[in-house]
Amino acid sequence: MENKLIQVNAQECEIKWHPKIKGVQIIEGKNNFPISWLNQQGYCEYSIYLEKFKGIFTAPTAAMTTGTSEHQKLEDKFKETATPSTFEEAFDLSKEKAILSREMFVIDVDEGIRGFIDEIWMTPDEIVIIDDKPGTRAFPSTINQVRAYCLAFKHMMGDDSRKIRGALRERGTDNIFWSEDFDDSVEDNIRFLLHRMHGLFEGTKPFIATKNPNKCRSCRYQSYCEECKL
């Protein structure tokens, strides 16, 4: 595969920060949130409220710090052999030869999501979107994250009909431990979740706290959470 450092230009959109929700942007008049929040939503939805609405700050966990460091190492190594490219150039080239990129920005204004794909393979036959995770367990929250990346990329593909496949890979290895085709059923599933997320931001749906005490015990927001039953 040919390594490409892909730059995606989102400057044509009208962008401003939401006045009350930390991290949410308003793009073309619609709320837009980072896809990575779906991982947090699946762990405990109420923690998003505490962090993004109430503005509670806590120090990153050791796992978060390690994850950021490992991502950076992989990105630095990739840049040693990657050549710069626009998305349009790389996408057109991938119709003829395999292209690999890391930390590629994707955005879907209509669905109100944005984020950085850990790794993407663009080949003449298919698109494979990979999210690196510690361990080898595919949690619903991490699956939803990959599905959202697939949806955003599909929007960017236009009328290209190549199949999209989402995958989870054990960080620092070649072990892809979960994958699925991004078909119509999967797309409907993730759209339903995104609709709920936007309902949270708009105030039409309530934030629901986890009922799992094990999650509460390890939560960074435990001491601030009025929903905690410990």
SULQUIHU-V119740 format. One record per backbone hydrogen bond with DSSP energy under -1.0 kcal/mol. NH is the residue of the N-H (numbers start at 0). CO is the residue of the C=O. If there is no record, write none. Layout:
nh | co
NH | CO
NH | CO
//
This chain:
nh | co
1 | 97
3 | 99
4 | 82
5 | 3
6 | 84
12 | 9
15 | 25
17 | 23
21 | 51
23 | 20
24 | 31
25 | 15
26 | 29
27 | 13
29 | 26
31 | 24
32 | 111
34 | 113
36 | 33
37 | 34
38 | 35
40 | 36
41 | 37
42 | 38
43 | 39
46 | 43
47 | 44
49 | 45
50 | 46
51 | 47
52 | 48
53 | 48
55 | 49
64 | 60
65 | 61
66 | 62
67 | 63
68 | 64
69 | 65
70 | 66
71 | 67
72 | 68
73 | 69
74 | 70
75 | 71
76 | 72
77 | 73
78 | 74
80 | 77
81 | 77
82 | 2
84 | 4
86 | 6
89 | 85
90 | 86
91 | 87
92 | 88
93 | 89
94 | 91
95 | 92
96 | 92
98 | 121
99 | 1
100 | 119
102 | 117
103 | 116
105 | 114
107 | 112
111 | 107
112 | 107
113 | 32
114 | 105
116 | 103
118 | 129
119 | 100
120 | 127
121 | 98
122 | 125
126 | 162
127 | 120
128 | 164
129 | 118
130 | 166
132 | 168
138 | 136
142 | 138
143 | 139
144 | 140
145 | 141
146 | 142
147 | 143
148 | 144
149 | 145
150 | 146
151 | 147
152 | 148
153 | 149
154 | 150
155 | 151
156 | 152
159 | 156
164 | 126
165 | 179
166 | 128
167 | 177
168 | 130
169 | 174
170 | 132
172 | 169
175 | 173
176 | 167
177 | 167
179 | 165
181 | 163
182 | 180
186 | 182
187 | 183
188 | 184
189 | 185
190 | 186
191 | 187
192 | 188
193 | 189
194 | 190
195 | 191
196 | 192
197 | 193
198 | 194
199 | 195
200 | 196
201 | 197
203 | 198
204 | 198
215 | 211
216 | 212
217 | 213
218 | 215
221 | 218
223 | 220
224 | 220
//
